[in-house]
């Protein structure tokens, strides 16, 4: 049973890392190459769509890692799992404090009501997002190492 939990947790976190990586390095460059109105509307739609899914994914990943750490507390690699959990918790805190406020504003913007500094706000979100990717990537690497 523990082996299944370890594999499922690693896969769930790995896919989450892949989605966030593709947002940063595939979707955002595509959206940023569009004309301003289309760019902004695309970011707003992405913010609404992923803003509904990602909180469940982040919290679910954190719960899975916590269950793994508790269930496997006497097994080798538990320190790696606990450290990965701490990194995922950091990513949730970063999201709530830094990224979600910007996204909550962005997802309501239209070309008619967006603020003058909308590009700067999206750029700030992207910078925070790069840091968050590094954090969850490190968590994923630790989980993979604990699994091995």
N, C-alpha and C positions, 0 to 999 in steps of 0.2 A: 504493500500500500504506500509506504513512504517513497519507494522508487517512482511510482506513478505521480505522486505529488511533486517530487523534485523535477521530473521531466515536464509536467504540465506547467508548473511555475516558471521554469526556464523558458519554455516556448512562449508563454503569455507575455513575459517581460521582453523577450527578444523581438516578438512581433511589434510590441509597443515601441521599442527603440527604432525598429524599421519604419514604422509609420511616422514617428517624429523626425527621423532622419530624412525621409522623403518629403515631408512638409518643408523642411529647411533647405534642402539641396535640390529638390525637383519642383515642387508646387510653387513655392515663393518666387524662385527665379522666373518661372513661366508667368505667374500673375504680375510680377514687377515689370515684365517686358510689354504688357498690354497698355493701351492708352489709359490715361488717368481715371476716367469714369469706370471703365471696365475693370481696371486694376483694383480700384477701391471696392466695387461691387463684388468682385471675386473674393477678396479678403474678407469682406463682411459675411458672405455666404459660407466660406470655409470656417469662419469663426463661429457661426451659428451651428453648423453641422458637427464640427469636431468639438466645439464647446459643450455639446450635449453628450458626446460619447466618452471623451477622454477622462473626465472626472471619475466615472465608473471604472475605467480601465486602470487608472493610477491607484485608486483606493483598492480595487480588487487585487491588483498586483501586490500591493503592500500587505493585504490580508493573507494572500497565499504565501508570501515570504515569512510572515509571522507564524503561520501554522507550520510551515516547514521547519523554522527555527525551534519551535516548541516540540514538535513531534520528533525531530532528529537531534535533540539537545545532547544526546550521548554519543552521537556519531561524529566521525572526522568531518571537518569542513564546516562545522556549525558556526565558528567565528566568522568565516567568510559570508555565510548566510545572514548572520546578524549585522555585519557591516553593510552588506547589500541592502538590508532592510532600513538601516540608518540613512543610506544614500537615497533610497526611494522616499523615505519620510522627508528628507531635505528637498527632494524634487516636488513633493506635494506642498510643502511650506512655501517654496519659491513660486510655485504656480499660483497659490492663493494670494500671496502678498505682491507679486510682481507682474505676472502674466495675465491672470484673470481680470484684474481691473481694466487693463488696456483692452483685452478682448471683449469685455462687456460693453465698453463704449463702441468699439469698432463694429460689432455685429449689428448695431442699430443705425449706423451711418448710411446715408445715401448721398449721391452727388449734390443734392439740394441742402442737406443739413450737416455735412461733415465739417469739422472745425478746420481752421486755417493750418494748424500744425498736424494734420492727420498723417502725413508722410513721416514726420519725425516720431510720432507715437508708434507707427508700424515698425519703423527702424529700431526703436527702443525694444519693442516686443521681440523682434528678431534677434537682437543681441542677447536678451535674457534667454530666449529659446535655445541659442547655441550653448549657453552654459548648462541649461537643463539637459540638453542632449548628452553633454559630456558626463553629467552626473548619472543619468540613467544607463548610459553605455558602460560606465564603471560598475554599476550595480549588476548589470547583465553579465559582464566579464567575471565578476566574483561568483555569481550563481553558476555559471558554466564551469568555473574552476572547482567549486564545491561539488558539483555533479560528477566531475571526472574523478 
